[in-house]
């Protein structure tokens, strides 16, 4: 029998799209490189890839990931930096295995 939380996680991950995948990937990539990735970087990257044209839409993507405990937002100085959580890493792995592409970040240099 499938656990209720596993089913919930699968449903949450199933509702994510390419922009969410990008944000999870770029947050993980920044952490791996010991860099800070913030909301402004996310806006610039998603706008560059033509996923959105507004900062409000980017914040909505980020907030959805935060509410699902896939991404953490930390206020550091005057920036809101993004960090992937353990659940976010699992979600990213699941999404990549489902065929989502890991698109390069303009800010992080690919």
C-alpha positions as CSV (number, residue, x, y, z in Angstrom):
1,X,0.0,0.0,0.0
2,X,1.3,3.4,-1.0
3,X,2.0,5.8,1.9
4,X,-0.2,9.0,1.9
5,X,2.8,11.3,2.0
6,X,4.4,9.5,-0.9
7,X,1.3,9.9,-2.9
8,X,1.1,13.6,-1.9
9,X,4.8,14.1,-2.9
10,X,4.2,12.4,-6.3
11,X,1.1,14.6,-6.9
12,X,3.0,17.8,-6.0
13,X,6.0,16.9,-8.2
14,X,3.6,15.9,-11.1
15,X,2.2,19.5,-11.1
16,X,5.6,21.1,-11.6
17,X,6.7,22.4,-15.0
18,X,10.0,23.3,-16.8
19,X,10.3,26.6,-14.9
20,X,10.1,24.8,-11.6
21,X,12.7,22.3,-12.7
22,X,15.0,25.1,-13.7
23,X,14.7,26.8,-10.4
24,X,15.4,23.6,-8.5
25,X,18.4,22.8,-10.7
26,X,19.9,26.3,-10.6
27,X,19.5,26.5,-6.8
28,X,21.3,23.1,-6.5
29,X,24.0,24.2,-9.0
30,X,24.6,27.4,-7.1
31,X,25.0,25.6,-3.8
32,X,27.4,23.1,-5.4
33,X,29.5,26.0,-6.7
34,X,29.4,27.8,-3.3
35,X,27.5,30.6,-4.9
36,X,24.3,32.4,-4.0
37,X,21.3,32.3,-6.3
38,X,18.6,34.8,-5.6
39,X,15.2,35.9,-6.9
40,X,16.7,38.5,-9.2
41,X,19.0,35.9,-10.8
42,X,16.0,33.6,-11.2
43,X,14.0,36.3,-12.9
44,X,16.8,37.1,-15.3
45,X,17.4,33.4,-16.2
46,X,13.7,32.6,-16.7
47,X,13.2,35.8,-18.7
48,X,16.2,34.9,-20.8
49,X,14.7,31.5,-21.5
50,X,11.3,33.1,-22.3
51,X,9.5,31.3,-19.5
52,X,8.1,34.6,-18.1
53,X,8.3,38.3,-18.5
54,X,7.4,39.4,-15.0
55,X,9.1,39.2,-11.6
56,X,5.7,38.4,-10.0
57,X,5.4,35.2,-12.1
58,X,8.9,34.2,-11.0
59,X,8.0,34.8,-7.4
60,X,4.9,32.7,-7.8
61,X,7.0,29.8,-9.1
62,X,9.4,30.2,-6.2
63,X,6.6,30.5,-3.6
64,X,5.0,27.3,-5.0
65,X,8.3,25.4,-4.5
66,X,8.7,26.9,-1.0
67,X,5.2,25.9,0.1
68,X,5.8,22.4,-1.1
69,X,9.1,22.4,1.0
70,X,11.2,21.9,-2.2
71,X,13.0,25.2,-2.0
72,X,14.0,27.4,0.9
73,X,14.3,31.2,0.8
74,X,16.8,32.8,3.1
75,X,17.1,36.6,3.6
76,X,20.8,37.3,3.5
77,X,21.8,40.9,3.5
78,X,19.4,42.7,1.1
79,X,18.9,39.5,-1.1
80,X,16.5,36.6,-0.9
81,X,18.7,33.6,-1.8
82,X,17.3,30.3,-2.9
83,X,18.4,26.9,-1.5
84,X,17.2,23.5,-2.6
85,X,15.9,21.2,0.2
86,X,16.3,17.4,0.5
87,X,12.8,17.1,-0.9
88,X,13.6,19.5,-3.7
89,X,16.6,17.3,-4.7
90,X,14.3,14.2,-4.7
91,X,11.8,16.1,-6.8
92,X,14.5,17.2,-9.2
93,X,15.8,13.7,-9.6
94,X,12.2,12.5,-10.3
95,X,11.6,15.2,-12.9
96,X,14.8,14.5,-14.7
97,X,14.0,10.8,-14.8
98,X,10.6,11.8,-16.3
99,X,12.4,13.5,-19.2
100,X,12.6,17.2,-18.1
101,X,15.7,19.0,-19.5
102,X,18.2,20.8,-17.3
103,X,18.5,24.1,-19.0
104,X,21.5,26.3,-18.4
105,X,21.5,29.4,-16.2
106,X,22.8,32.6,-17.7
107,X,23.8,33.8,-14.3
108,X,25.7,30.6,-13.3
109,X,27.3,30.2,-16.7
110,X,25.7,26.9,-17.9
